[in-house]
Amino acid sequence: AWPRGWEREAWAWKARAPERAVRRLLQRVQQHRVASQFRRGVPDEELAAYRLRVKHPVDLAMVRRRVEGKQPPTLLELEWLLMVMVTNAIVTSEPGSEQRQAACELKQHIKDAVGLAKQECKALVLAPAGTLRAKKASKASGGQGSRGRGGARE
């Protein structure tokens, strides 16, 4: 069931965001300097203890596979996956540790990247209707623009 009022306005755009916005968000997160620490899951020898504290293990490799899969997640789902990933790191790391600081830094970066995605999606929605139609018409005519099919100028 969809929420009503401010909650709907606050996150409904994420459910309708284009797939390229999802891919761009993931690229931005992967390019962060601490993202390499989240690329792989927990080593097998630590897995048993990790599973006691973490219900949904998530790493960037798993997220990338989901985004590149047949049914990519919405922007809302991607944000949830990324936040679960950093929350898992925060919960399982010692207070004040380097891993916890990296997770907090990546969490803030994810929030900033989602804000940037929101601006990009709003720009798509608020773009004048003629611009999109003009681009489609240009592609349909073979990219000739106003020169016509012959391509020669008079």
Backbone torsions as a table, in degrees:
resi	resn	phi	psi	omega
1	ALA	NA	134.8	179.0
2	TRP	-73.4	139.3	174.5
3	PRO	-71.6	169.8	-179.3
4	ARG	-119.0	161.6	173.7
5	GLY	71.4	-139.4	-173.9
6	TRP	-63.4	-33.2	-179.6
7	GLU	-62.7	-40.8	179.9
8	ARG	-64.0	-44.1	179.7
9	GLU	-66.7	-31.1	-175.6
10	ALA	-70.1	-32.3	-176.8
11	TRP	-135.1	0.1	-178.8
12	ALA	-64.5	-31.6	179.4
13	TRP	-61.6	-28.9	-179.2
14	LYS	-67.4	-31.2	-179.7
15	ALA	-74.7	-21.3	-178.1
16	ARG	-105.8	2.5	-175.9
17	ALA	-64.1	144.5	179.6
18	PRO	-67.4	157.8	-176.9
19	GLU	-60.3	-34.7	-179.5
20	ARG	-65.8	-28.4	176.0
21	ALA	-67.8	-36.2	177.6
22	VAL	-65.0	-47.3	-179.9
23	ARG	-63.7	-41.1	-179.6
24	ARG	-64.5	-39.7	177.9
25	LEU	-61.9	-45.8	179.6
26	LEU	-62.7	-40.8	177.9
27	GLN	-60.9	-43.2	179.7
28	ARG	-62.1	-40.2	-179.9
29	VAL	-68.3	-42.4	-178.7
30	GLN	-66.6	-25.1	-178.8
31	GLN	-83.1	-7.9	179.4
32	HIS	-66.3	149.8	-173.3
33	ARG	-66.3	-25.4	179.7
34	VAL	-97.6	-0.1	-176.4
35	ALA	-64.0	-25.2	-178.8
36	SER	-61.7	-26.3	178.6
37	GLN	-70.7	-16.0	-176.1
38	PHE	-110.0	8.6	-175.1
39	ARG	-71.6	-32.6	-178.5
40	ARG	-120.7	157.4	179.7
41	GLY	-74.1	-172.4	-178.5
42	VAL	-73.8	139.4	176.5
43	PRO	-59.5	152.1	-175.5
44	ASP	-57.3	-37.2	-177.3
45	GLU	-68.7	-21.9	179.0
46	GLU	-100.8	-3.5	-171.6
47	LEU	-63.5	-40.1	-177.3
48	ALA	-62.2	-46.9	179.4
49	ALA	-67.5	-35.8	-179.8
50	TYR	-64.9	-42.6	-178.1
51	ARG	-66.3	-22.9	176.5
52	LEU	-68.3	-29.8	-176.8
53	ARG	-102.1	-21.2	-172.2
54	VAL	-120.2	125.7	-179.2
55	LYS	-84.4	-40.9	-177.9
56	HIS	-121.2	91.2	177.9
57	PRO	-70.5	132.0	-178.0
58	VAL	-138.0	136.7	171.0
59	ASP	-135.6	168.6	-175.1
60	LEU	-65.4	-30.7	178.3
61	ALA	-64.2	-42.3	178.4
62	MET	-66.0	-40.8	179.5
63	VAL	-63.7	-44.3	179.4
64	ARG	-60.6	-42.2	177.9
65	ARG	-60.9	-40.4	178.6
66	ARG	-65.2	-41.9	-178.7
67	VAL	-67.6	-37.1	-179.4
68	GLU	-85.9	-1.9	-177.8
69	GLY	-75.8	-175.3	-177.7
70	LYS	-69.1	-33.6	178.5
71	GLN	-121.6	83.5	-178.2
72	PRO	-65.4	151.1	-179.5
73	PRO	-71.0	159.4	172.6
74	THR	-74.8	171.3	178.1
75	LEU	-62.6	-35.2	177.6
76	LEU	-63.2	-45.2	179.1
77	GLU	-67.2	-39.2	178.9
78	LEU	-64.1	-43.1	177.8
79	GLU	-60.9	-41.3	178.8
80	TRP	-61.5	-46.5	-180.0
81	LEU	-60.1	-44.9	-178.7
82	LEU	-66.2	-39.1	178.8
83	MET	-69.3	-35.6	175.1
84	VAL	-63.1	-41.1	-179.7
85	MET	-59.3	-50.1	-178.0
86	VAL	-72.9	-32.4	176.8
87	THR	-65.0	-40.0	175.3
88	ASN	-58.2	-43.5	-179.9
89	ALA	-65.7	-38.5	179.4
90	ILE	-66.9	-41.9	-177.5
91	VAL	-68.3	-36.2	-174.4
92	THR	-91.9	-6.2	-178.8
93	SER	-100.6	158.9	-179.9
94	GLU	-74.4	144.6	176.7
95	PRO	-59.1	133.3	179.5
96	GLY	82.3	-0.6	-178.6
97	SER	-76.1	163.6	179.4
98	GLU	-64.4	-37.6	179.7
99	GLN	-64.0	-40.9	179.7
100	ARG	-67.1	-40.9	177.7
101	GLN	-63.1	-40.8	177.9
102	ALA	-64.1	-40.1	179.5
103	ALA	-65.5	-41.5	178.6
104	CYS	-65.8	-38.9	178.2
105	GLU	-64.8	-43.7	178.9
106	LEU	-67.1	-35.3	177.9
107	LYS	-61.1	-44.4	178.2
108	GLN	-65.6	-38.4	178.3
109	HIS	-63.6	-40.0	178.4
110	ILE	-62.9	-44.1	178.3
111	LYS	-60.2	-43.0	178.7
112	ASP	-64.9	-41.1	-179.8
113	ALA	-66.7	-36.0	176.7
114	VAL	-67.2	-39.3	176.0
115	GLY	-61.8	-40.0	176.9
116	LEU	-65.9	-39.8	177.3
117	ALA	-63.2	-37.1	178.4
118	LYS	-63.4	-43.3	178.0
119	GLN	-61.9	-41.8	179.6
120	GLU	-65.3	-40.7	179.3
121	CYS	-67.3	-38.7	176.8
122	LYS	-64.5	-37.3	178.1
123	ALA	-63.6	-36.6	177.5
124	LEU	-66.6	-41.0	-177.6
125	VAL	-72.3	-38.8	-175.4
126	LEU	-86.3	-3.9	179.8
127	ALA	-63.0	142.7	178.9
128	PRO	-57.2	139.8	-176.1
129	ALA	-60.3	-33.0	-178.5
130	GLY	-65.0	-30.5	-178.3
131	THR	-65.6	-45.6	-179.9
132	LEU	-66.2	-42.2	179.0
133	ARG	-64.7	-38.8	-179.9
134	ALA	-64.7	-39.9	178.5
135	LYS	-65.3	-43.3	178.9
136	LYS	-63.8	-41.6	179.9
137	ALA	-65.7	-37.7	178.9
138	SER	-65.0	-41.7	178.2
139	LYS	-66.4	-39.2	-178.0
140	ALA	-65.7	-33.3	-178.9
141	SER	-89.4	11.4	177.2
142	GLY	86.4	17.4	177.6
143	GLY	75.7	17.4	-177.3
144	GLN	-75.1	-21.8	-179.8
145	GLY	69.1	-134.9	-176.2
146	SER	-90.5	1.3	-178.2
147	ARG	-82.6	-9.1	179.4
148	GLY	85.3	-172.9	-175.5
149	ARG	-73.9	-29.6	-175.9
150	GLY	-71.3	-31.9	176.5
151	GLY	83.6	-7.6	-178.8
152	ALA	-93.3	142.9	177.7
153	ARG	-92.0	150.3	-179.6
154	GLU	-92.0	NA	NA
